[in-house]
Amino acid sequence: MPKKTYFISILSLLLICFCSCQESMEERAERDAHNYTRKFCPTPFVNYIRTDSVTFDIQTRTFVYHCTFGDILDDKEIIATNQKKIENILTASVRESTSMKPYVEANFHFIYLCRSEKNPKDILVQVSF
């Protein structure tokens, strides 16, 4: 085989191998969610909210933030009174995050599932966007 043909064959093989090793955006999202949870969760309470874990459903392309509301935010009446404000804050936290920007631009879905610290079975807020 001439040197030029041999070189082109090797180059083509390397390009095919390189392209096949690339992970999809969904696979990267799943890895990012897992790594964030492993490294940082549960987070300390900040503004009465703690992130317990982040999961990613590859089929629906959905990040799910599992959170806990504590202290004064762990109150159904306060939640009801401030529901829209809370939803806006949670939505903005994702949309303004530089690490989530590629996923927001790719129209991935996001859910915040926020539970009570006093009664962990109680879901105080569930926001999807």
Disulfide bonds with the S-S distance in Angstrom:
none
